């Protein structure tokens, strides 16, 4: 996913290919090559049966340019959180504005 500094669109969207009924879904975002999470955002489940969820960026979320990795944690009732995607981290690149 690519954004410019300050962009709030497009939304951060995921198709987790899992039934999210009754689950809490959170995105953890960290800068590439760093270990600390810089953003933790609760996602809105838009179609639980299909596994669709999204997050609408808000002011301040995309103010710092750089490469970020995104991981989604899904917590089903009383269970240990599961991480999506499982094989890789989704990448977010925030680029500087031209002018």
C-alpha positions in Angstrom: 0.0 0.0 0.0 1.3 3.5 -0.9 0.3 6.8 0.6 1.7 10.3 0.7 2.3 12.1 4.0 -1.0 13.2 5.4 -3.2 11.0 3.2 -6.3 9.5 4.8 -7.4 7.5 1.7 -7.5 4.8 0.7 -8.6 3.0 3.8 -6.5 0.2 5.2 -8.5 -2.9 4.2 -8.0 -6.6 4.8 -9.6 -9.8 3.5 -8.4 -12.3 6.3 -10.2 -15.3 4.8 -11.5 -16.2 8.2 -14.8 -16.0 10.0 -14.5 -12.9 12.3 -17.9 -13.3 14.0 -17.4 -12.2 17.6 -13.7 -11.4 17.1 -11.7 -8.3 18.0 -9.4 -7.2 15.2 -6.4 -5.0 15.8 -3.7 -3.8 13.4 -0.2 -3.4 14.7 2.1 -1.1 12.6 5.8 -0.7 13.0 8.6 1.0 11.1 10.7 -1.3 8.9 13.9 -2.5 10.7 12.6 -1.4 14.1 10.9 -3.6 16.7 8.6 -1.1 18.5 5.0 -0.7 17.4 4.2 2.9 16.4 0.4 2.5 15.9 -2.1 0.1 17.3 -5.5 0.5 15.6 -8.8 -1.3 16.1 -10.3 -2.4 12.8 -14.0 -2.3 11.9 -15.3 -5.7 10.7 -17.4 -5.0 7.6 -18.3 -8.6 6.8 -17.6 -11.0 9.6 -18.5 -14.2 7.6 -16.2 -13.2 4.7 -13.4 -12.0 7.0 -13.4 -8.4 5.7 -12.2 -5.6 7.9 -10.9 -2.0 7.5 -9.5 1.0 9.2 -10.1 4.6 8.2 -6.9 6.6 8.7 -7.2 9.7 10.9 -5.1 12.9 11.1 -1.7 12.1 12.4 -1.6 8.4 11.3 0.3 9.1 8.1 2.4 12.1 9.0 5.8 10.4 9.1 7.3 9.1 5.8 8.9 5.7 5.7 8.4 2.0 5.2 6.1 0.3 7.7 5.0 -3.3 8.3 1.4 -4.1 9.3 0.3 -7.2 11.1 -3.3 -8.0 12.1 -4.2 -9.7 15.4 -7.5 -11.4 15.6 -8.8 -12.4 19.0 -11.7 -14.8 19.1 -13.6 -15.1 22.4 -11.3 -16.5 25.0 -8.6 -17.5 22.6 -5.0 -16.5 22.0 -4.7 -13.9 19.3 -4.0 -15.2 15.8 -1.7 -13.1 13.4 -2.6 -12.3 9.8 -1.0 -12.5 7.3 0.8 -15.5 8.6 3.6 -15.8 6.0 4.6 -12.2 5.7 4.0 -8.6 6.9 1.9 -6.3 4.8 4.0 -3.3 3.7 2.9 0.3 3.9 5.1 3.0 2.2 4.4 6.6 3.1 6.1 9.0 0.7 7.0 12.7 1.0 4.8 15.2 -0.8 6.3 16.9 -3.8 5.4 20.4 -2.9 
